[in-house]
Amino acid sequence: MTSARSHKDSGPLRRTGRTIGHALHTPFTGTARGIRKATHAHGAGESGLGKLIELHAVNGAGDVMITIALASTVFFSVPTDEARGRVALYLAVTMAPFTLLAPVIGPLLDHLPHGRRAAMAGAMLARAVLALTMSGAIATGGLELYPAALGVLVCSKAYGVVRSAVVPRLLPPRFSLVKANSRVTLAGLLATGVAAPIGAGLHTIGAAWPLYGACVIFIGGTVLAFTLPHKVDSSKGERKAQLVPPHGVTAPRPEAKRNGKVNERARGREKRGEKRPGLRSVGPSVLNGLQANTAHRALSGFLIFFLAFLLREQPLAGQSAAVSLGIVGVAAGVGNALGTAVGSWLRARGPEVIVASVLALALGVAVLAALFFSTVMVAALSATAGFTQALSKLSLDAMIQRDVPEEVRTSAFARSETVLQMAWVVGGGIGIALPLKGVLGMSVAAGILTLGAATSVRGLLSAARRGSPHPRVA
């Protein structure tokens, strides 16, 4: 009797427990299903692009955790004059060795033609270990922090190079390269936006806590990298690319190698003992696009450092330094996200036209900011710079993926990323050294973009008029 009554009473309790468990479980499972549905839409799930989108989101979340930890130590914890010295030291200690190491990234990855998933997983795992290493030095800001930061930078770039190289292998039907790149990049931006406040909250617990968070995230990314399709590791005959071809080499047509097919012309060159062509052999679009993106990246580095120091000393009208930095940062982030979203919508225009158009747009806003320096114009330039840099980089990636034969594509991405990183450092160095005068800074920003436009726009428009042999990219 007692047993029967106990069993009868436990029924409602069991049902209540299941109901409560379901109520607590549903928000998480529902959110996960919603994210999976978005990342796997329009054939991205079947092709494997959806898993790459998710992996890049994890990458963005981990990187922003490390950025928050470094910024709090290198920039915000000391007075402006000392901060300028620390940031300059950070750039010198991390970027000078990176200049030597970056050209090695491409050839090193070329020796792993069948290990791209392992390469991305290794880049994730290495950053997890480095995050733990940095956690011990983050409180003091000692010099031992910089070699670890250099390692994080190199691993991040190595991941980015491999990720860009595998996108064409995971392209769904009726998907342009610009659209695919936009989907991947937008996922990284959204993950960054979600992880940033979490990282800031962890920092209130302790300076090392964002690094602990980054370690956990990158360990998850290590596992996720191996869930990518096996076709990611399939690459036949890939070799090293050069920005400038050897003297006397005849340039082949861009379509010499597509979709993993064997390049018979390249085989013939090998039999005859000829040197293979470099990156310039694919035509002017990639080089002119790289020149334009160099201007965008230099502008980004310049604005980050110049405005960071300017607004600490001279906040925007009626605002505190923290609010002023927040306005500029949010404007740049919104612009970057908008540029990435627009890239996923564009269908009718080729990447050359996009790159030329956004460079002209950025130049126009920079000139207006120099002529009418104000809170509104500074925010407008930050938003425009974020928008145009995102859209221009997506278009450059599409041109490389379209025009560079697969046998040299990985190395081509490595070389282009090295050039862009160095442009960012040069721009940042100018921003650190320049006197903190707003009109002067906006004039320098306009000058950077003018130089980029003078070297690239004409070539881009000429290439656009000639048309692309691969209209699927548009």
C-alpha positions in Angstrom: 0.0 0.0 0.0 2.7 2.5 1.0 4.7 1.5 -2.1 1.7 2.1 -4.4 1.0 5.5 -2.8 4.7 6.5 -3.1 4.7 5.5 -6.8 1.5 7.4 -7.4 2.9 10.5 -5.7 6.1 10.3 -7.7 4.4 10.5 -11.0 3.4 14.2 -10.8 6.9 15.0 -9.4 8.5 13.2 -12.2 6.4 15.0 -14.8 7.1 18.4 -13.1 10.8 17.6 -13.1 10.7 16.8 -16.8 8.7 20.0 -17.5 11.2 22.2 -15.6 14.2 20.4 -17.3 12.6 20.9 -20.7 12.0 24.6 -20.0 15.6 25.1 -19.0 16.9 23.1 -21.8 14.8 24.5 -24.7 16.4 28.0 -24.9 19.8 26.5 -25.4 18.8 23.8 -27.8 16.5 26.2 -29.7 19.3 28.7 -30.0 21.7 26.0 -31.2 19.2 24.8 -33.8 18.6 28.3 -35.0 22.3 28.9 -35.4 22.8 25.6 -37.2 19.8 26.4 -39.5 21.3 29.8 -40.4 24.9 28.6 -41.0 23.7 25.6 -43.1 21.2 27.5 -45.3 21.2 27.5 -49.1 23.2 24.4 -49.5 26.0 25.4 -47.1 25.3 22.4 -44.9 25.6 19.9 -47.7 28.7 21.4 -49.1 30.5 21.7 -45.8 30.6 25.6 -45.8 28.4 25.6 -42.8 31.0 23.9 -40.6 33.6 26.3 -41.8 31.3 29.2 -40.9 30.9 27.8 -37.4 34.7 27.3 -37.1 35.4 30.9 -38.0 32.9 32.1 -35.4 34.8 30.2 -32.8 38.1 31.7 -34.1 36.6 35.2 -33.9 35.4 34.7 -30.3 38.8 33.4 -29.2 40.7 36.2 -30.8 38.6 38.9 -29.2 39.2 37.4 -25.8 43.0 37.7 -26.3 42.6 41.2 -27.7 40.7 42.4 -24.6 43.4 41.0 -22.3 46.2 42.7 -24.3 44.4 46.0 -24.7 43.8 46.3 -20.9 47.5 45.7 -20.2 49.2 47.5 -23.1 46.9 50.5 -23.6 44.3 51.3 -20.9 46.3 50.7 -17.7 48.9 53.6 -18.2 48.9 57.3 -19.0 48.8 58.4 -22.7 52.5 59.1 -23.2 53.5 55.8 -21.6 50.8 54.0 -23.6 52.2 55.3 -26.8 55.6 54.0 -25.9 54.1 50.6 -24.9 52.1 50.3 -28.1 55.1 51.2 -30.2 57.1 48.6 -28.4 54.4 46.1 -28.9 54.3 46.8 -32.7 58.1 46.6 -32.9 58.5 43.4 -30.8 55.7 41.5 -32.5 55.6 42.9 -36.0 59.4 43.0 -36.8 59.8 39.2 -36.3 56.4 38.7 -38.0 57.8 40.4 -41.1 60.4 37.7 -41.2 58.1 34.8 -40.3 55.1 35.7 -42.4 56.7 34.8 -45.8 57.4 31.4 -44.3 53.7 30.7 -43.6 52.7 30.1 -47.2 55.6 27.7 -48.1 55.1 25.9 -44.8 51.4 25.4 -45.5 52.3 24.3 -49.1 54.1 21.4 -47.5 50.8 20.3 -45.9 48.7 20.0 -49.0 46.7 17.1 -47.5 46.6 18.4 -43.9 44.5 21.6 -44.0 42.1 20.4 -41.3 45.1 19.5 -39.2 46.7 22.9 -39.9 43.6 24.8 -38.7 43.3 22.6 -35.7 47.0 23.1 -34.9 46.6 26.9 -35.1 43.7 26.7 -32.7 45.5 24.4 -30.2 48.7 26.5 -30.3 46.7 29.6 -29.4 45.0 27.8 -26.6 48.4 26.9 -25.1 49.7 30.5 -25.8 46.7 32.0 -24.0 47.6 30.0 -20.9 51.2 31.1 -21.3 50.2 34.8 -21.5 47.9 34.5 -18.5 50.9 34.4 -16.2 52.5 37.6 -17.6 49.4 39.7 -18.4 49.3 41.3 -14.9 52.8 42.7 -15.1 53.0 43.5 -18.8 56.5 42.3 -19.0 58.5 41.6 -22.1 57.8 37.9 -21.9 54.3 38.8 -23.0 55.4 39.8 -26.5 56.8 36.5 -27.8 53.5 34.8 -26.9 51.6 37.6 -28.5 53.7 37.1 -31.6 52.9 33.4 -31.6 49.2 34.2 -31.4 49.5 36.6 -34.3 51.3 34.0 -36.5 48.9 31.3 -35.7 45.9 33.5 -36.4 47.3 34.5 -39.8 48.1 30.9 -40.6 44.5 29.9 -39.8 43.2 32.8 -41.9 45.4 31.8 -44.9 44.2 28.1 -44.8 40.6 29.2 -44.3 40.6 31.5 -47.3 42.2 28.8 -49.5 39.6 26.1 -48.7 36.5 28.3 -49.3 36.3 27.4 -53.1 36.3 23.7 -52.2 33.2 24.2 -50.0 31.3 26.5 -52.3 27.6 25.5 -52.6 25.8 25.6 -56.0 24.8 29.1 -57.2 27.0 30.6 -54.5 29.4 33.4 -55.5 32.8 33.6 -53.8 32.1 37.1 -52.5 28.9 35.8 -50.9 30.6 32.7 -49.4 33.4 34.9 -48.0 30.8 37.3 -46.6 29.0 34.5 -44.8 32.1 33.2 -43.2 33.3 36.7 -42.2 29.9 37.8 -40.9 29.9 34.8 -38.6 33.2 35.8 -37.2 32.0 39.4 -36.6 28.8 38.2 -34.8 30.8 35.9 -32.6 33.2 38.7 -31.8 30.2 40.9 -30.8 28.9 38.2 -28.5 32.2 37.3 -27.0 33.4 40.9 -26.4 31.1 41.7 -23.5 31.7 38.3 -22.0 35.5 38.9 -22.2 35.0 42.3 -20.6 33.0 40.7 -17.8 35.7 38.1 -17.3 38.2 40.9 -17.1 36.4 42.3 -14.1 37.2 39.1 -12.3 40.8 39.2 -13.1 43.2 40.3 -15.9 44.0 36.7 -16.9 40.4 35.5 -17.1 39.7 36.5 -20.7 42.8 34.4 -21.6 41.3 31.4 -19.7 38.2 31.9 -21.8 40.2 32.1 -25.0 41.9 28.8 -24.1 38.6 27.0 -23.7 37.2 28.5 -26.9 40.3 27.5 -28.9 40.2 23.9 -27.5 36.7 23.7 -28.9 37.9 25.0 -32.2 40.6 22.4 -32.3 37.9 19.6 -32.2 35.6 21.5 -34.6 38.3 21.8 -37.2 38.4 18.0 -37.7 34.7 17.9 -38.4 35.2 19.7 -41.7 34.7 17.5 -44.9 37.6 15.4 -46.0 37.6 17.2 -49.4 39.2 20.1 -47.6 42.4 18.1 -47.4 42.4 17.3 -51.2 44.9 19.4 -53.1 46.9 18.2 -56.0 50.2 19.8 -57.1 50.0 23.0 -55.1 53.2 25.0 -55.1 54.6 28.4 -53.9 53.3 31.6 -55.4 55.3 34.9 -55.8 54.1 38.4 -56.1 56.6 39.1 -58.8 57.4 36.5 -61.4 60.9 35.4 -62.3 62.4 37.4 -65.2 61.4 36.1 -68.6 58.6 33.8 -67.6 55.6 33.7 -69.9 52.3 34.2 -68.1 49.7 31.5 -68.5 46.0 32.2 -68.7 44.2 32.5 -65.3 42.0 29.5 -66.0 45.0 27.1 -66.4 43.9 25.2 -63.3 40.4 25.1 -61.9 38.4 22.8 -59.5 41.3 20.5 -58.6 42.0 19.3 -62.2 45.6 18.6 -63.1 47.3 21.5 -64.8 48.7 19.9 -68.0 50.5 23.1 -68.9 52.3 23.2 -65.5 53.3 19.6 -66.1 54.8 20.6 -69.4 56.8 23.4 -67.8 58.2 20.9 -65.2 59.3 18.5 -68.0 61.0 21.3 -69.9 62.6 22.5 -66.7 61.0 26.0 -66.9 60.3 28.1 -63.8 56.6 28.5 -63.0 54.9 31.8 -63.1 54.2 34.0 -60.1 51.1 35.8 -58.9 51.3 38.6 -61.4 50.7 36.0 -64.2 47.0 35.8 -63.3 46.4 39.3 -64.5 46.1 42.8 -63.1 42.9 42.3 -61.0 44.6 40.6 -58.0 47.6 43.0 -57.9 45.4 46.1 -58.2 43.0 44.8 -55.7 45.9 44.1 -53.3 47.1 47.7 -53.8 43.7 49.1 -53.0 43.3 46.8 -49.9 46.8 47.9 -48.8 45.4 51.5 -48.6 42.3 50.3 -46.6 44.5 48.3 -44.2 46.9 51.2 -43.6 43.9 53.5 -43.0 42.6 51.0 -40.4 45.9 50.8 -38.5 46.2 54.6 -38.6 42.7 55.3 -37.3 42.9 52.7 -34.6 46.0 54.2 -33.0 45.6 57.8 -33.9 42.0 58.1 -32.7 42.7 56.0 -29.6 45.4 58.4 -28.4 43.6 61.5 -29.7 40.3 60.8 -27.9 42.1 60.0 -24.7 43.4 63.5 -24.6 40.7 65.3 -26.6 37.4 63.6 -26.2 34.6 64.3 -28.6 32.4 67.3 -27.8 30.5 66.8 -24.6 31.7 63.2 -24.1 34.2 61.5 -21.8 37.2 59.7 -23.2 35.7 56.3 -22.6 32.4 57.3 -24.4 34.3 58.9 -27.3 36.3 55.7 -27.8 33.1 53.7 -27.5 31.4 55.8 -30.2 34.2 55.4 -32.6 34.6 51.6 -31.9 30.9 50.9 -32.3 30.8 52.9 -35.5 33.7 51.0 -37.0 32.2 47.6 -35.9 28.8 48.4 -37.3 30.4 49.6 -40.6 32.4 46.4 -40.8 29.4 44.2 -40.1 27.3 46.1 -42.7 30.1 45.8 -45.3 30.2 42.1 -44.7 26.4 41.8 -45.0 26.3 43.8 -48.2 28.9 41.5 -49.6 26.6 38.5 -49.1 23.8 40.3 -51.0 25.8 41.5 -54.0 25.1 39.5 -57.2 25.4 41.7 -60.3 28.8 43.3 -59.8 32.3 41.9 -60.2 34.8 42.3 -57.4 36.9 44.8 -59.4 34.1 47.3 -59.5 33.3 46.8 -55.8 36.9 47.5 -54.8 37.2 50.6 -56.9 33.8 51.9 -55.7 34.4 51.5 -52.0 37.9 53.0 -52.2 36.4 56.1 -53.8 33.7 56.2 -51.1 36.3 56.0 -48.3 38.3 58.8 -49.9 35.4 61.1 -50.2 34.4 60.7 -46.5 38.0 61.1 -45.4 38.2 64.4 -47.3 35.0 65.6 -45.7 36.3 64.6 -42.3 39.4 66.7 -42.9 37.4 69.7 -44.0 34.7 69.5 -41.4 36.3 67.8 -38.4 33.7 67.0 -35.8 32.2 64.3 -33.7 29.8 63.3 -36.5 32.5 63.2 -39.2 34.9 61.2 -37.0 32.2 58.6 -36.4 31.2 58.7 -40.1 34.8 58.0 -41.2 35.2 55.2 -38.7 32.0 53.5 -39.9 32.9 54.1 -43.6 36.4 52.7 -43.0 35.0 49.6 -41.4 32.4 49.2 -44.2 34.8 49.7 -47.1 37.7 47.6 -45.7 35.3 44.6 -45.1 33.8 44.8 -48.6 37.2 45.4 -50.3 38.8 42.4 -48.5 36.0 40.1 -49.4 36.3 41.1 -53.1 40.1 40.6 -53.0 39.7 37.1 -51.6 37.2 36.4 -54.4 39.6 37.6 -57.0 42.4 35.4 -55.6 40.1 32.4 -55.4 38.9 33.0 -58.9 42.0 34.0 -60.8 44.9 32.2 -59.0 45.4 28.6 -60.0 44.8 26.2 -57.1 48.3 25.0 -57.3 49.5 28.3 -55.9 46.4 29.6 -54.1 47.4 28.9 -50.5 50.8 30.6 -50.9 49.1 33.5 -52.7 46.8 34.1 -49.7 49.8 34.0 -47.4 51.7 36.5 -49.4 48.8 38.9 -49.7 48.0 38.6 -46.0 51.7 39.5 -45.2 51.5 42.6 -47.4 48.2 43.7 -45.7 49.5 43.1 -42.2 52.6 45.2 -42.9 50.4 48.0 -44.3 48.4 47.9 -41.1 51.6 48.2 -39.1 52.9 51.1 -41.2 49.5 52.9 -40.8 49.6 52.2 -37.0 53.1 53.6 -36.7 52.1 56.8 -38.5 49.2 57.1 -36.1 51.4 56.7 -33.0 54.0 59.2 -34.2 51.7 61.9 -35.6 50.9 64.9 -33.4 47.5 64.7 -31.8 45.7 67.2 -34.0 42.4 66.1 -35.5 42.4 68.0 -38.8 46.0 66.9 -39.4 45.1 63.3 -38.7 42.1 63.3 -41.1 44.2 64.9 -43.8 46.8 62.1 -43.4 43.9 59.5 -43.7 42.8 61.1 -46.9 46.4 61.1 -48.2 46.7 57.3 -47.5 43.5 56.6 -49.5 44.5 59.0 -52.3 47.8 57.1 -52.8 45.8 53.8 -52.9 43.4 55.2 -55.5 46.2 56.6 -57.7 47.9 53.2 -57.9 44.9 50.9 -58.3 41.6 52.3 -59.5 42.5 52.7 -63.2 43.8 49.1 -63.4 40.7 47.8 -61.6 38.3 49.5 -63.9 40.2 48.4 -67.0 40.1 44.8 -65.7 36.4 45.1 -65.1 35.7 46.3 -68.6 37.6 43.3 -70.0 35.4 41.0 -68.0 36.0 37.9 -66.0 36.4 34.4 -67.4 34.7 33.1 -64.3 31.4 35.1 -63.9 30.3 32.9 -61.0 32.3 35.1 -58.7 30.2 38.2 -59.3 
